[in-house]
Amino acid sequence: MMPTSTSASSSERIVIVGGGAGGLELAAKLGRVHGRERVTLVDSRPFHIWKPSLHEAAAGTLDIHQEGLSYLMLAHMNGFSFAQGRLVSVDRERRLITVDAVADPQGQEVLPRRELGYDTLVLALGSTSNFFNTPGAAEHAVTLDSTENAEQFRLTMLKAMVLVDQAKVRDPSARLDLVIVGGGATGVELAVELVEASHVVSAYGLPNFRAERDLAITLVEGAPRILSALPEKISQAATARLTELGIRVETSCRVAEVGADAVLTADGRQFPARLCMWAAGIQGPALLADLGLPLNKLGQLEVNERLETSDPHVLALGDCCAVPWRDGRSVPARAQAAHQQADYLVKKLAARLRGTPEPVEPYVYHDHGSLVSLGQDAGVGSLMGKLAGRGLFVSGTLARLMYMSLHLMHHKAVLGFSRTASLALARLLMRRTRPRVKLH
Ligand SMILES: Cc1cc2nc3c(=O)[nH]c(=O)nc-3n(C[C@H](O)[C@H](O)[C@H](O)COP(=O)(O)OP(=O)(O)OC[C@H]3O[C@@H](n4cnc5c(N)ncnc54)[C@H](O)[C@@H]3O)c2cc1C
């Protein structure tokens, strides 16, 4: 995958901010053809983890230190430049962005605050959790917005399990209460992953903790069913699986407040919660409000169907923007949408880099269906078929394998086929020498 130099007749510089599901694929595909002088990726972190796997990182079934792909390595392989640092401001008049200084864990500055010039800026910043102004949520709930959040949750959960294990010697009724707010794919996948992981952890060395008895997970959803954006059959299958695993599912239940040790609902109920995970919706990153560009009510950048903001030099993709879709709705915030938008922008930006006319076709979102992981060996979902536009229901191991293949396809987009195959094989072999759940 060596980058080839471009036969450019323009001096266009593309800066992509956010190396996630969409931004990284865009940088890799452009970098391979147009090279590091023309394509720069900026991310606040030094390594990349595909966001849809964060529930596995939170449960410890995926080790972030093993899984993370260094941006410098990816930049070297794919021929783009990488600048580490958090985007703090955009000067649209002078076409400059400011990237924050980077410090080591002891607070010592490693990289200074810098300015980078651009001709086209692509914002691919992803999203953050939306607490919908729920009192106490920001203070007491954890989110899965970032790798750091997932790792913090994993360590807190491990500690809580050890404490319950010890407390059981004195008090046999001691247990770990966990509430997950939001019955979308994130909440459902996390709940199942946590149950499976806690069985493994207790087997490794918590003599008094029995996951099926001492871990109480409640999944709270405001809509009448979980996975409400997906076909009803999927909700039913997922509910059956959650119930089978002992997870309590509360639907049509609105959270009114999150306290230090309980979640209170609008209808006056109270669920004990030593830990609360908030997975109930997203919004655009706060920084977007400072750009002077139109935002929707969730704080996402409003773009047209060519992914353009009202500034012709600023484009956007993925969760941080709202792309018009159908019935007045926006394209859903999903990795498959970010992936498709990156592919669309590859063609548009390649034309800018070559100095040739841009394609006139708008971006059209193709919903290929949805797959939800229900643990290491099970999944459920629907694949959108061409036949009468109807979804094909899939479940069990097949659905789980298809779900895993989505992650591999993302790897293939940034690493190429042979490296992805080597990585998959290496991980399979490493399973023999490591516990199934990260224990330290
Ligand atoms: C647990 C979980 C499970 C999911 N499962 C699925 C699924 O099964 N299928 C599906 O389609 N979608 C799923 N999603 C949604 C999916 O992850 C997102 O829609 C997708 O990652 C959005 O891609 P993106 O490129 O817009 O942003 P992201 O992938 O979130 O990437 C954003 C990048 O921007 C960087 N960044 C943010 N702010 C700054 C800044 N100020 N300066 C510099 N860099 C910055 C971040 O470090 C990050 O690398 C899931 C999400 C979660 C949390």
The ligand as an ORCA input file, in Angstrom:
! r2SCAN-3c Opt
* xyz 0 1
  C     -20.649      1.110     22.077
  C     -21.024      1.578     20.698
  C     -21.460      0.640     19.772
  C     -21.787      1.053     18.472
  N     -22.171      0.103     17.589
  C     -22.420      0.458     16.317
  C     -22.766     -0.526     15.347
  O     -22.855     -1.719     15.667
  N     -22.990     -0.138     14.070
  C     -22.897      1.188     13.688
  O     -23.093      1.493     12.484
  N     -22.567      2.148     14.576
  C     -22.346      1.818     15.884
  N     -22.013      2.800     16.799
  C     -21.976      4.207     16.372
  C     -20.633      4.508     15.686
  O     -19.579      4.205     16.572
  C     -20.524      5.952     15.266
  O     -21.653      6.295     14.503
  C     -19.273      6.193     14.423
  O     -18.112      5.855     15.157
  C     -19.193      7.641     13.977
  O     -18.009      7.807     13.243
  P     -17.304      9.242     13.179
  O     -16.161      9.107     12.243
  O     -18.317     10.290     12.905
  O     -16.796      9.530     14.659
  P     -15.909      8.659     15.662
  O     -15.721      7.289     15.172
  O     -16.521      8.853     17.005
  O     -14.494      9.401     15.609
  C     -14.328     10.740     16.066
  C     -12.845     10.997     16.186
  O     -12.654     12.403     16.434
  C     -11.671     12.586     17.421
  N     -11.931     13.878     18.040
  C     -13.042     14.263     18.706
  N     -12.941     15.554     19.095
  C     -11.739     15.990     18.656
  C     -11.053     17.245     18.746
  N     -11.591     18.323     19.344
  N      -9.829     17.352     18.194
  C      -9.249     16.269     17.564
  N      -9.859     15.074     17.450
  C     -11.088     14.930     17.986
  C     -11.843     11.388     18.358
  O     -10.652     11.113     19.084
  C     -12.189     10.267     17.365
  O     -11.035      9.578     16.926
  C     -21.695      2.425     18.116
  C     -21.264      3.373     19.060
  C     -20.942      2.947     20.345
  C     -20.466      3.974     21.353
*
